[in-house]
Amino acid sequence: MNFRKFLPWIIAVVVIFGIYSWASGIYNTAVTLEQDVKESWGNVQTSYQRRNDLIPNLVNTVKGYAKHEEGTLTAVIEARAKATAITIDPKNVTPEQLAAFNSAQSGVSSSLSRLLVSVEQYPNLKADASFMKLQDELASTENQILTARTRFNEAVKPYNNNIKTFPRNILAGLYGLKEKPYFEAAVGADKAVEVKF
């Protein structure tokens, strides 16, 4: 008889515990996935930092050979300064912030491409061992950047899926969890590059 008296309380406790476990599970999964996004973003920043660290060495090496390429060298240095000035908090990243970051990094890529094209006019520079090493490191770094950006997008996808599917999206809104943007291709990347000799 005493058992029947406590049955509503037992059911209420079980239901409350079930709801709590379900809600905390959704939150904990989102937090874990967000940490994966932060880690991936850190890898993106590390790759870009490696490129930024190589630029002064590359510029100084070219300076010795290509005195009248000062405008190109200045453009590389200015693009690097602009790119390093943009910082993003991966927890609160917005599509606008990521677009600004992407635009600044595209400026670095573009100015480096112009620099490497101008180097073609200097056979002694192209044969210089330190320049060749820097050029190889730069190519390797660009591949690392591509890989890091791809992995960032791969980390964002499960996080976004987790917080956007029903009924998780309701709790995600209550927890203040927001969708993370993906890296997208730079404007004009869909057009083939025209090579002239």
PyRosetta script that sets phi, psi and omega in degrees:
from pyrosetta import init, pose_from_sequence

init()
pose = pose_from_sequence("MNFRKFLPWIIAVVVIFGIYSWASGIYNTAVTLEQDVKESWGNVQTSYQRRNDLIPNLVNTVKGYAKHEEGTLTAVIEARAKATAITIDPKNVTPEQLAAFNSAQSGVSSSLSRLLVSVEQYPNLKADASFMKLQDELASTENQILTARTRFNEAVKPYNNNIKTFPRNILAGLYGLKEKPYFEAAVGADKAVEVKF")
pose.set_psi(1, -38.7)
pose.set_omega(1, 179.4)
pose.set_phi(2, -64.6)
pose.set_psi(2, -29.9)
pose.set_omega(2, -179.0)
pose.set_phi(3, -63.9)
pose.set_psi(3, -42.7)
pose.set_omega(3, 179.6)
pose.set_phi(4, -62.3)
pose.set_psi(4, -32.5)
pose.set_omega(4, -179.0)
pose.set_phi(5, -65.9)
pose.set_psi(5, -35.0)
pose.set_omega(5, -177.7)
pose.set_phi(6, -95.2)
pose.set_psi(6, -5.6)
pose.set_omega(6, -176.9)
pose.set_phi(7, -57.2)
pose.set_psi(7, -47.2)
pose.set_omega(7, 178.2)
pose.set_phi(8, -59.3)
pose.set_psi(8, -37.5)
pose.set_omega(8, 178.9)
pose.set_phi(9, -68.5)
pose.set_psi(9, -39.7)
pose.set_omega(9, 179.3)
pose.set_phi(10, -64.9)
pose.set_psi(10, -43.9)
pose.set_omega(10, 178.9)
pose.set_phi(11, -62.7)
pose.set_psi(11, -43.6)
pose.set_omega(11, 180.0)
pose.set_phi(12, -61.7)
pose.set_psi(12, -43.8)
pose.set_omega(12, 179.5)
pose.set_phi(13, -63.7)
pose.set_psi(13, -42.9)
pose.set_omega(13, 179.8)
pose.set_phi(14, -63.9)
pose.set_psi(14, -43.8)
pose.set_omega(14, 179.3)
pose.set_phi(15, -64.1)
pose.set_psi(15, -45.7)
pose.set_omega(15, 179.7)
pose.set_phi(16, -62.1)
pose.set_psi(16, -44.7)
pose.set_omega(16, 179.4)
pose.set_phi(17, -63.2)
pose.set_psi(17, -40.0)
pose.set_omega(17, 178.2)
pose.set_phi(18, -62.7)
pose.set_psi(18, -45.5)
pose.set_omega(18, 179.1)
pose.set_phi(19, -64.3)
pose.set_psi(19, -43.0)
pose.set_omega(19, 178.9)
pose.set_phi(20, -61.1)
pose.set_psi(20, -46.3)
pose.set_omega(20, -180.0)
pose.set_phi(21, -61.9)
pose.set_psi(21, -43.0)
pose.set_omega(21, 179.8)
pose.set_phi(22, -63.3)
pose.set_psi(22, -48.4)
pose.set_omega(22, -178.0)
pose.set_phi(23, -66.1)
pose.set_psi(23, -43.9)
pose.set_omega(23, -179.6)
pose.set_phi(24, -69.0)
pose.set_psi(24, -32.3)
pose.set_omega(24, 176.1)
pose.set_phi(25, -63.2)
pose.set_psi(25, -42.1)
pose.set_omega(25, 178.2)
pose.set_phi(26, -63.6)
pose.set_psi(26, -46.0)
pose.set_omega(26, -179.5)
pose.set_phi(27, -63.6)
pose.set_psi(27, -46.6)
pose.set_omega(27, -178.3)
pose.set_phi(28, -63.1)
pose.set_psi(28, -37.8)
pose.set_omega(28, 176.8)
pose.set_phi(29, -64.7)
pose.set_psi(29, -42.9)
pose.set_omega(29, 178.8)
pose.set_phi(30, -63.1)
pose.set_psi(30, -40.6)
pose.set_omega(30, 178.7)
pose.set_phi(31, -63.9)
pose.set_psi(31, -43.9)
pose.set_omega(31, 179.0)
pose.set_phi(32, -61.8)
pose.set_psi(32, -44.6)
pose.set_omega(32, 179.3)
pose.set_phi(33, -67.3)
pose.set_psi(33, -34.9)
pose.set_omega(33, 177.4)
pose.set_phi(34, -66.5)
pose.set_psi(34, -35.2)
pose.set_omega(34, 176.1)
pose.set_phi(35, -65.0)
pose.set_psi(35, -35.7)
pose.set_omega(35, 175.2)
pose.set_phi(36, -63.5)
pose.set_psi(36, -39.4)
pose.set_omega(36, 177.5)
pose.set_phi(37, -63.7)
pose.set_psi(37, -44.8)
pose.set_omega(37, 179.5)
pose.set_phi(38, -61.1)
pose.set_psi(38, -43.0)
pose.set_omega(38, 178.8)
pose.set_phi(39, -61.9)
pose.set_psi(39, -44.4)
pose.set_omega(39, 179.1)
pose.set_phi(40, -63.6)
pose.set_psi(40, -39.5)
pose.set_omega(40, 178.0)
pose.set_phi(41, -64.1)
pose.set_psi(41, -39.7)
pose.set_omega(41, 176.2)
pose.set_phi(42, -59.0)
pose.set_psi(42, -39.0)
pose.set_omega(42, 177.8)
pose.set_phi(43, -67.4)
pose.set_psi(43, -36.7)
pose.set_omega(43, 176.0)
pose.set_phi(44, -62.2)
pose.set_psi(44, -48.5)
pose.set_omega(44, -179.1)
pose.set_phi(45, -62.6)
pose.set_psi(45, -38.8)
pose.set_omega(45, 178.3)
pose.set_phi(46, -62.3)
pose.set_psi(46, -41.4)
pose.set_omega(46, 179.3)
pose.set_phi(47, -65.1)
pose.set_psi(47, -44.7)
pose.set_omega(47, 177.6)
pose.set_phi(48, -65.5)
pose.set_psi(48, -36.7)
pose.set_omega(48, 178.3)
pose.set_phi(49, -63.6)
pose.set_psi(49, -39.3)
pose.set_omega(49, 178.0)
pose.set_phi(50, -60.2)
pose.set_psi(50, -42.7)
pose.set_omega(50, 178.2)
pose.set_phi(51, -63.9)
pose.set_psi(51, -44.0)
pose.set_omega(51, 179.3)
pose.set_phi(52, -62.4)
pose.set_psi(52, -33.5)
pose.set_omega(52, 177.5)
pose.set_phi(53, -70.9)
pose.set_psi(53, -30.3)
pose.set_omega(53, 179.2)
pose.set_phi(54, -75.5)
pose.set_psi(54, -28.2)
pose.set_omega(54, -173.0)
pose.set_phi(55, -58.7)
pose.set_psi(55, -47.4)
pose.set_omega(55, 179.9)
pose.set_phi(56, -58.8)
pose.set_psi(56, -40.6)
pose.set_omega(56, 178.4)
pose.set_phi(57, -63.4)
pose.set_psi(57, -42.7)
pose.set_omega(57, 179.5)
pose.set_phi(58, -63.5)
pose.set_psi(58, -46.1)
pose.set_omega(58, -179.4)
pose.set_phi(59, -62.0)
pose.set_psi(59, -45.2)
pose.set_omega(59, -179.8)
pose.set_phi(60, -64.2)
pose.set_psi(60, -37.1)
pose.set_omega(60, 177.7)
pose.set_phi(61, -65.1)
pose.set_psi(61, -43.6)
pose.set_omega(61, -179.4)
pose.set_phi(62, -68.3)
pose.set_psi(62, -36.2)
pose.set_omega(62, -178.4)
pose.set_phi(63, -54.1)
pose.set_psi(63, -40.3)
pose.set_omega(63, -177.8)
pose.set_phi(64, -63.2)
pose.set_psi(64, -29.4)
pose.set_omega(64, -176.7)
pose.set_phi(65, -100.8)
pose.set_psi(65, -36.2)
pose.set_omega(65, -169.1)
pose.set_phi(66, -117.2)
pose.set_psi(66, 71.8)
pose.set_omega(66, -176.3)
pose.set_phi(67, -60.1)
pose.set_psi(67, -37.9)
pose.set_omega(67, -175.9)
pose.set_phi(68, -90.5)
pose.set_psi(68, 17.3)
pose.set_omega(68, 173.6)
pose.set_phi(69, -101.5)
pose.set_psi(69, 27.7)
pose.set_omega(69, -175.5)
pose.set_phi(70, -57.6)
pose.set_psi(70, -39.4)
pose.set_omega(70, -179.7)
pose.set_phi(71, -62.5)
pose.set_psi(71, -41.5)
pose.set_omega(71, 179.0)
pose.set_phi(72, -66.7)
pose.set_psi(72, -42.5)
pose.set_omega(72, 179.4)
pose.set_phi(73, -64.5)
pose.set_psi(73, -40.4)
pose.set_omega(73, 178.4)
pose.set_phi(74, -63.8)
pose.set_psi(74, -40.2)
pose.set_omega(74, 178.9)
pose.set_phi(75, -61.8)
pose.set_psi(75, -39.7)
pose.set_omega(75, 178.4)
pose.set_phi(76, -63.8)
pose.set_psi(76, -46.2)
pose.set_omega(76, -178.3)
pose.set_phi(77, -64.0)
pose.set_psi(77, -42.7)
pose.set_omega(77, 180.0)
pose.set_phi(78, -67.0)
pose.set_psi(78, -39.9)
pose.set_omega(78, 178.5)
pose.set_phi(79, -64.1)
pose.set_psi(79, -40.0)
pose.set_omega(79, 178.3)
pose.set_phi(80, -62.9)
pose.set_psi(80, -44.7)
pose.set_omega(80, 179.9)
pose.set_phi(81, -62.0)
pose.set_psi(81, -42.1)
pose.set_omega(81, 179.5)
pose.set_phi(82, -64.3)
pose.set_psi(82, -41.6)
pose.set_omega(82, -178.3)
pose.set_phi(83, -67.7)
pose.set_psi(83, -38.0)
pose.set_omega(83, -178.6)
pose.set_phi(84, -76.3)
pose.set_psi(84, -14.6)
pose.set_omega(84, 179.9)
pose.set_phi(85, -78.0)
pose.set_psi(85, -18.2)
pose.set_omega(85, -177.2)
pose.set_phi(86, -92.3)
pose.set_psi(86, 121.1)
pose.set_omega(86, 176.5)
pose.set_phi(87, -120.5)
pose.set_psi(87, 145.7)
pose.set_omega(87, -177.5)
pose.set_phi(88, -131.0)
pose.set_psi(88, 135.1)
pose.set_omega(88, 172.5)
pose.set_phi(89, -89.8)
pose.set_psi(89, 113.6)
pose.set_omega(89, -175.3)
pose.set_phi(90, -62.8)
pose.set_psi(90, -19.6)
pose.set_omega(90, 179.0)
pose.set_phi(91, -71.8)
pose.set_psi(91, -34.0)
pose.set_omega(91, -176.1)
pose.set_phi(92, -119.4)
pose.set_psi(92, 27.2)
pose.set_omega(92, -177.0)
pose.set_phi(93, -64.2)
pose.set_psi(93, 136.9)
pose.set_omega(93, 177.8)
pose.set_phi(94, -113.9)
pose.set_psi(94, 159.9)
pose.set_omega(94, 176.8)
pose.set_phi(95, -58.1)
pose.set_psi(95, -34.8)
pose.set_omega(95, -179.8)
pose.set_phi(96, -67.2)
pose.set_psi(96, -43.2)
pose.set_omega(96, 178.5)
pose.set_phi(97, -63.3)
pose.set_psi(97, -43.6)
pose.set_omega(97, -179.2)
pose.set_phi(98, -66.2)
pose.set_psi(98, -35.9)
pose.set_omega(98, 177.4)
pose.set_phi(99, -65.8)
pose.set_psi(99, -41.4)
pose.set_omega(99, 178.4)
pose.set_phi(100, -64.9)
pose.set_psi(100, -42.0)
pose.set_omega(100, 178.0)
pose.set_phi(101, -62.7)
pose.set_psi(101, -46.0)
pose.set_omega(101, -179.6)
pose.set_phi(102, -62.4)
pose.set_psi(102, -40.5)
pose.set_omega(102, 179.3)
pose.set_phi(103, -64.1)
pose.set_psi(103, -44.0)
pose.set_omega(103, 179.3)
pose.set_phi(104, -64.0)
pose.set_psi(104, -41.0)
pose.set_omega(104, 179.5)
pose.set_phi(105, -69.6)
pose.set_psi(105, -32.6)
pose.set_omega(105, 175.8)
pose.set_phi(106, -65.4)
pose.set_psi(106, -34.9)
pose.set_omega(106, 176.2)
pose.set_phi(107, -62.0)
pose.set_psi(107, -39.9)
pose.set_omega(107, 176.9)
pose.set_phi(108, -64.3)
pose.set_psi(108, -47.6)
pose.set_omega(108, -180.0)
pose.set_phi(109, -58.8)
pose.set_psi(109, -43.3)
pose.set_omega(109, -178.7)
pose.set_phi(110, -64.2)
pose.set_psi(110, -46.0)
pose.set_omega(110, -178.9)
pose.set_phi(111, -68.2)
pose.set_psi(111, -35.2)
pose.set_omega(111, 175.9)
pose.set_phi(112, -65.7)
pose.set_psi(112, -38.7)
pose.set_omega(112, 177.9)
pose.set_phi(113, -61.7)
pose.set_psi(113, -44.1)
pose.set_omega(113, 178.0)
pose.set_phi(114, -62.3)
pose.set_psi(114, -39.4)
pose.set_omega(114, 178.7)
pose.set_phi(115, -63.1)
pose.set_psi(115, -46.0)
pose.set_omega(115, -178.6)
pose.set_phi(116, -66.8)
pose.set_psi(116, -31.5)
pose.set_omega(116, 176.0)
pose.set_phi(117, -68.5)
pose.set_psi(117, -41.2)
pose.set_omega(117, -179.7)
pose.set_phi(118, -66.9)
pose.set_psi(118, -27.1)
pose.set_omega(118, 179.2)
pose.set_phi(119, -63.6)
pose.set_psi(119, -26.5)
pose.set_omega(119, -179.8)
pose.set_phi(120, -57.4)
pose.set_psi(120, -22.2)
pose.set_omega(120, -178.6)
pose.set_phi(121, -80.7)
pose.set_psi(121, -4.6)
pose.set_omega(121, -174.9)
pose.set_phi(122, -122.7)
pose.set_psi(122, 91.0)
pose.set_omega(122, -177.2)
pose.set_phi(123, -60.4)
pose.set_psi(123, -35.4)
pose.set_omega(123, 179.5)
pose.set_phi(124, -65.5)
pose.set_psi(124, -38.4)
pose.set_omega(124, 178.6)
pose.set_phi(125, -67.1)
pose.set_psi(125, -43.0)
pose.set_omega(125, -179.9)
pose.set_phi(126, -61.3)
pose.set_psi(126, -28.2)
pose.set_omega(126, -178.7)
pose.set_phi(127, -89.4)
pose.set_psi(127, -9.8)
pose.set_omega(127, -177.7)
pose.set_phi(128, -66.0)
pose.set_psi(128, 128.4)
pose.set_omega(128, -175.0)
pose.set_phi(129, -62.8)
pose.set_psi(129, -42.0)
pose.set_omega(129, -178.1)
pose.set_phi(130, -68.2)
pose.set_psi(130, -35.5)
pose.set_omega(130, 177.2)
pose.set_phi(131, -66.6)
pose.set_psi(131, -43.0)
pose.set_omega(131, 179.5)
pose.set_phi(132, -61.0)
pose.set_psi(132, -40.8)
pose.set_omega(132, 178.9)
pose.set_phi(133, -63.9)
pose.set_psi(133, -44.7)
pose.set_omega(133, 178.8)
pose.set_phi(134, -62.6)
pose.set_psi(134, -40.3)
pose.set_omega(134, 179.5)
pose.set_phi(135, -64.0)
pose.set_psi(135, -40.7)
pose.set_omega(135, 177.2)
pose.set_phi(136, -65.1)
pose.set_psi(136, -42.0)
pose.set_omega(136, 178.7)
pose.set_phi(137, -64.1)
pose.set_psi(137, -38.2)
pose.set_omega(137, 178.8)
pose.set_phi(138, -64.6)
pose.set_psi(138, -43.2)
pose.set_omega(138, 177.7)
pose.set_phi(139, -62.1)
pose.set_psi(139, -42.6)
pose.set_omega(139, 178.3)
pose.set_phi(140, -63.4)
pose.set_psi(140, -40.3)
pose.set_omega(140, 179.4)
pose.set_phi(141, -64.9)
pose.set_psi(141, -41.1)
pose.set_omega(141, 178.0)
pose.set_phi(142, -60.5)
pose.set_psi(142, -38.1)
pose.set_omega(142, 176.4)
pose.set_phi(143, -66.2)
pose.set_psi(143, -38.3)
pose.set_omega(143, 177.5)
pose.set_phi(144, -64.9)
pose.set_psi(144, -39.3)
pose.set_omega(144, 178.4)
pose.set_phi(145, -62.2)
pose.set_psi(145, -46.0)
pose.set_omega(145, 178.7)
pose.set_phi(146, -58.7)
pose.set_psi(146, -45.6)
pose.set_omega(146, 179.9)
pose.set_phi(147, -63.5)
pose.set_psi(147, -43.8)
pose.set_omega(147, -179.0)
pose.set_phi(148, -64.4)
pose.set_psi(148, -40.5)
pose.set_omega(148, 178.4)
pose.set_phi(149, -65.5)
pose.set_psi(149, -40.8)
pose.set_omega(149, 178.2)
pose.set_phi(150, -62.2)
pose.set_psi(150, -44.1)
pose.set_omega(150, 180.0)
pose.set_phi(151, -67.3)
pose.set_psi(151, -32.9)
pose.set_omega(151, 175.2)
pose.set_phi(152, -61.5)
pose.set_psi(152, -48.2)
pose.set_omega(152, 178.4)
pose.set_phi(153, -61.0)
pose.set_psi(153, -37.8)
pose.set_omega(153, 178.4)
pose.set_phi(154, -66.4)
pose.set_psi(154, -31.1)
pose.set_omega(154, 177.8)
pose.set_phi(155, -78.3)
pose.set_psi(155, -31.7)
pose.set_omega(155, -179.6)
pose.set_phi(156, -69.4)
pose.set_psi(156, -37.8)
pose.set_omega(156, -174.6)
pose.set_phi(157, -57.4)
pose.set_psi(157, -52.8)
pose.set_omega(157, -180.0)
pose.set_phi(158, -65.4)
pose.set_psi(158, -32.5)
pose.set_omega(158, 177.1)
pose.set_phi(159, -62.7)
pose.set_psi(159, -50.7)
pose.set_omega(159, -179.8)
pose.set_phi(160, -62.5)
pose.set_psi(160, -41.3)
pose.set_omega(160, 177.6)
pose.set_phi(161, -60.6)
pose.set_psi(161, -40.0)
pose.set_omega(161, -177.9)
pose.set_phi(162, -64.5)
pose.set_psi(162, -41.9)
pose.set_omega(162, -174.8)
pose.set_phi(163, -91.1)
pose.set_psi(163, -7.4)
pose.set_omega(163, -177.7)
pose.set_phi(164, -104.7)
pose.set_psi(164, -11.5)
pose.set_omega(164, -179.7)
pose.set_phi(165, -84.2)
pose.set_psi(165, 147.2)
pose.set_omega(165, 179.5)
pose.set_phi(166, -77.6)
pose.set_psi(166, 139.2)
pose.set_omega(166, 0.5)
pose.set_phi(167, -91.8)
pose.set_psi(167, 6.2)
pose.set_omega(167, -179.0)
pose.set_phi(168, -60.2)
pose.set_psi(168, -32.7)
pose.set_omega(168, -177.6)
pose.set_phi(169, -61.7)
pose.set_psi(169, -30.2)
pose.set_omega(169, 178.6)
pose.set_phi(170, -67.8)
pose.set_psi(170, -47.6)
pose.set_omega(170, 179.6)
pose.set_phi(171, -69.7)
pose.set_psi(171, -35.4)
pose.set_omega(171, 178.6)
pose.set_phi(172, -60.2)
pose.set_psi(172, -39.7)
pose.set_omega(172, 176.4)
pose.set_phi(173, -63.4)
pose.set_psi(173, -40.4)
pose.set_omega(173, 178.3)
pose.set_phi(174, -66.1)
pose.set_psi(174, -36.3)
pose.set_omega(174, 179.9)
pose.set_phi(175, -80.7)
pose.set_psi(175, -10.3)
pose.set_omega(175, -178.4)
pose.set_phi(176, 79.6)
pose.set_psi(176, 22.0)
pose.set_omega(176, 179.4)
pose.set_phi(177, -84.1)
pose.set_psi(177, 129.3)
pose.set_omega(177, -176.4)
pose.set_phi(178, -117.6)
pose.set_psi(178, 154.4)
pose.set_omega(178, 178.0)
pose.set_phi(179, -63.7)
pose.set_psi(179, 140.6)
pose.set_omega(179, 177.9)
pose.set_phi(180, -97.2)
pose.set_psi(180, 142.3)
pose.set_omega(180, 177.8)
pose.set_phi(181, -79.7)
pose.set_psi(181, 158.1)
pose.set_omega(181, 176.3)
pose.set_phi(182, -97.0)
pose.set_psi(182, 155.9)
pose.set_omega(182, 167.4)
pose.set_phi(183, -70.5)
pose.set_psi(183, 137.3)
pose.set_omega(183, 177.3)
pose.set_phi(184, -122.5)
pose.set_psi(184, 161.5)
pose.set_omega(184, 179.3)
pose.set_phi(185, -64.0)
pose.set_psi(185, 149.4)
pose.set_omega(185, 177.5)
pose.set_phi(186, -66.0)
pose.set_psi(186, 152.9)
pose.set_omega(186, 179.2)
pose.set_phi(187, -59.6)
pose.set_psi(187, 131.3)
pose.set_omega(187, 179.0)
pose.set_phi(188, 89.3)
pose.set_psi(188, -2.7)
pose.set_omega(188, -179.4)
pose.set_phi(189, -68.9)
pose.set_psi(189, -16.9)
pose.set_omega(189, -179.1)
pose.set_phi(190, -80.6)
pose.set_psi(190, -8.9)
pose.set_omega(190, -179.2)
pose.set_phi(191, -96.0)
pose.set_psi(191, 142.3)
pose.set_omega(191, 179.6)
pose.set_phi(192, -68.0)
pose.set_psi(192, 142.6)
pose.set_omega(192, 178.5)
pose.set_phi(193, -78.9)
pose.set_psi(193, 131.1)
pose.set_omega(193, 179.1)
pose.set_phi(194, -89.4)
pose.set_psi(194, 122.5)
pose.set_omega(194, -179.3)
pose.set_phi(195, -106.0)
pose.set_psi(195, 126.4)
pose.set_omega(195, 179.3)
pose.set_phi(196, -120.4)
pose.set_psi(196, 139.4)
pose.set_omega(196, 176.1)
pose.set_phi(197, -116.8)
pose.dump_pdb("model.pdb")
